Amino acid sequence: MYKIRSNHEEHTILIPATLDDHFPLLRFMFWSKGYSVVPLYDDSEFEVREEGLKFVNHDICYPFVLMTGQVVKALRSGKYDPSKTFILMPTAGDACRGACYIELMKRSLNRSKLSAARVMTINVRHVCDDISMKISMDMAIRGLFGLYYGDILMLLANQTRPYEVHKGETEALHRKWIRTLSADIRLNRNLTLRGMKKRFEQIARSFQAIERREEKRQIIAVVAEFYVKYCALGNWNIVRYLEENGCEAHVNGVSWYMLYYVDSHKPKKWGVERAGFEAAKKLMEYAQDAMIATIRRHGFHCMDRYAAMDRNSRPYVSHDLTVGDGWLLGAESVTYIKQGIRKILCIAPFGCMANVCAGRGVYPSIRKAFPGAALTVVETDSSGSKLNYFNRVSMLIDQ
């Protein structure tokens, strides 16, 4: 396993964009005096895509094309010494790209003559254990706080920004909290459950205090494969597009996915590892319950707690498929509809096999079960038409 030590030289860990709202905090999970952590961001989807297609077959999944392009572009920028750079690939460890990304990234780096940069992974499925980053208890705790702080900031910012009287005030507050919480996580400050609940309260009060217009906007829920759900590069900045067209976009928090993953991937037999999964689930549920209670107490809305979403979706969605986002795609759709959000935008990246089975295979039955719901499926692809993509989104808005 990789364990990077400082030899009076700083190493860099590059993380391809995935969690735009969470990586500014989660990067401090890996913080150390021995290396710096840099989440990658890019405004130009075209440049990243074209760079990626030089080293990746066009028929491979779209998120990997973008990740490859980002990594190669960053390493060629001259900002990083490849021999002192690690590429961290957080993966589910499942079938499809959840397991094959690692070797594919190595091949892409070889083809681009950047093989001095080393690829490492972080997953709980023991995929490529020889290059897996060792996670200490301290790192896990910092990751937990980064996860939930990222969730509450994303949920409240998306519900405040479309209505703000003073343009830019929400983003300014968001940046302020990122600075404050980054210091907490990096310095191991206030990292207790009591401290977390106190921060939840402070965050919610601060967003509630922003002056808002008395305006009624339709809410459009975004349900999607993990990458295109949380990465603006992968979903073509869909949240901002919806806001610019008079809507409020609702993207569910990452903690629901993490609970789904821990719950559905725990070992079948009892043992130390399974006990660890169960303990992690209970801790995460406790933190999620506290977050949800705070959000709702201050007049905001969010998805039902994971256990309720799991239970209430079972009559409509088979929970047998757990590869990738699996049954979570259908469960989120059902929960949104039951909460009164009838318009759901389902984004599928090209080449995502799990999404085709668990997403597109389930959406028709959900439409039949809830005739008043509108589920629109759009696809992102390196050769896809953005005009068609946004036309379909506009049709959903106008329904």
Stockholm file with secondary structure:
# STOCKHOLM 1.0

chainA/1-399         MYKIRSNHEEHTILIPATLDDHFPLLRFMFWSKGYSVVPLYDDSEFEVREEGLKFVNHDICYPFVLMTGQVVKALRSGKYDPSKTFILMPTAGDACRGACYIELMKRSLNRSKLSAARVMTINVRHVCDDISMKISMDMAIRGLFGLYYGDILMLLANQTRPYEVHKGETEALHRKWIRTLSADIRLNRNLTLRGMKKRFEQIARSFQAIERREEKRQIIAVVAEFYVKYCALGNWNIVRYLEENGCEAHVNGVSWYMLYYVDSHKPKKWGVERAGFEAAKKLMEYAQDAMIATIRRHGFHCMDRYAAMDRNSRPYVSHDLTVGDGWLLGAESVTYIKQGIRKILCIAPFGCMANVCAGRGVYPSIRKAFPGAALTVVETDSSGSKLNYFNRVSMLIDQ
#=GR chainA/1-399 SS CBCCCCSSSCEEEEECSSCTTTHHHHGGGGCBTTEEEEECCCSCHHHHHHHHHTTSCTTSCHHHHHHHHHHHHHHTTTSSCGGGEEEEEECCCCSTHHHHHHHHHHHHHHHTTCTTSEEEEECSSCTTGGGBBCCCHHHHHHHHHHHHHHHHHHHHHHHHGGGBSSTTHHHHHHHHHHHHHHHHHHTTCSCSHHHHHHHHHHHHHHHHTSCBCCCCCEEEEEEECHHHHHCHHHHTSHHHHHHHTTEEEEECCHHHHHHHHHHHSSCSSCSHHHHHHHHHHHHHHHHHHHHHHHHHHTTCCCCCCHHHHHHHHTTTSCSCCCSTTTTHHHHHHHHHHHTTCCEEEEEEETTCHHHIIIIITTHHHHHHHCTTCEEEEEEECTTCCHHHHHHHHHHHHHC
#=GC SS_cons         CBCCCCSSSCEEEEECSSCTTTHHHHGGGGCBTTEEEEECCCSCHHHHHHHHHTTSCTTSCHHHHHHHHHHHHHHTTTSSCGGGEEEEEECCCCSTHHHHHHHHHHHHHHHTTCTTSEEEEECSSCTTGGGBBCCCHHHHHHHHHHHHHHHHHHHHHHHHGGGBSSTTHHHHHHHHHHHHHHHHHHTTCSCSHHHHHHHHHHHHHHHHTSCBCCCCCEEEEEEECHHHHHCHHHHTSHHHHHHHTTEEEEECCHHHHHHHHHHHSSCSSCSHHHHHHHHHHHHHHHHHHHHHHHHHHTTCCCCCCHHHHHHHHTTTSCSCCCSTTTTHHHHHHHHHHHTTCCEEEEEEETTCHHHIIIIITTHHHHHHHCTTCEEEEEEECTTCCHHHHHHHHHHHHHC
//
